[in-house]
Amino acid sequence: MDKKQLKDLTVKQIGLYLNLLNIIKEHCFVIAIDKGIESKNFLVSVDDKNNFKYILKVYSESDIEELKYEEEILRKLDSVTKKKFFPVIVKRTFYINYKPSILLKYIPGRILSKKDISPRLIKKIAKKHAEMHYLFFHFNPRHKKSRFSIFDFSFVDLYVRNKKSPYYKILHDAIIILRQESKLFAKVNFKKSIIHEDLNIENIIVTDNGDVNFIDFGESHRAEIISDIAIAIKEIIITNRGVNINLIQDYLDSYQKVTPINKDEIGALPFLIRRRTVFMLAYLLNKQETNKDINLRGKIEIEASVLRSLQKDNYLIENFIKKYE
């Protein structure tokens, strides 16, 4: 089975599989979520009125280790936290047409939008983010994930092979600078924990009472927490509100009330924010090239625009960080 065959599996067939496997005791209805590139996500209800009760994630056959890792992370969170701010597992790994799958409890609410972003909400997200890192400091899942380190830039050469791409030069110029900057942080003792690594507005649910919930832990792995903070600041604030120094400070202040960050780690933020942007641009270009049927031009241009902005206005972040330290 390959990803094309997964794509050809209709929502009706998935519903039949769920009923056949007796995963859900009641007759279920399935709706596809247009989200994610690696896995397929579906809303599941037990009536035809879209009263959703579950989220179904279906992975490709080769990604079983990825799913097992995500399962470990969610089970750990479920066992140590009383107030849930993440998906709760209903059914551990099972198979739909040979595809490893997992069933999660549906979190009622709506996906965070650009209009929601405010100082109050940023502080809530940062607090939850810090709590998550704190819970995972000493947790080592049995299943392992290999990821690029924060000092490894080989992903550009692996992902971007088309030298005629209009984005090729901006990527490689940025990498030259980042390689030089990375030497400044090579000896820093960064604190590590399980990080989300994809905390963006599409992976945050806002409930009716204004609370926030994190979803999609598919990219989570053990790494430097300051890298995860940089990703959140870049994806939630900078991509949607530009270099808003006040919101960045709100995030850092709220985070540090739970888990302190030392000045060397904070000093790496400008470097890590640009590194994330370069990674996402390279990643999306690769996906556009290898999946001809996926139109990612809009997302690619957003990342390129953010990178240009960061190159132009990076001094704003660096000056703020120097004062903040």
PyMOL commands that set and color helices and strands:
alter all, ss='L'
color gray80, all
select helices_A, chain A and resi 3-8+11-20+61-80+114-116+119-136+155-159+168-185+201-203+225-241+245-256+263-267+269-290+297-324
alter helices_A, ss='H'
color red, helices_A
select strands_A, chain A and resi 29-33+40-45+52-58+89-96+99-105+110-111+192-195+204-206+212-214+221-224
alter strands_A, ss='S'
color yellow, strands_A
deselect
rebuild
show_as cartoon
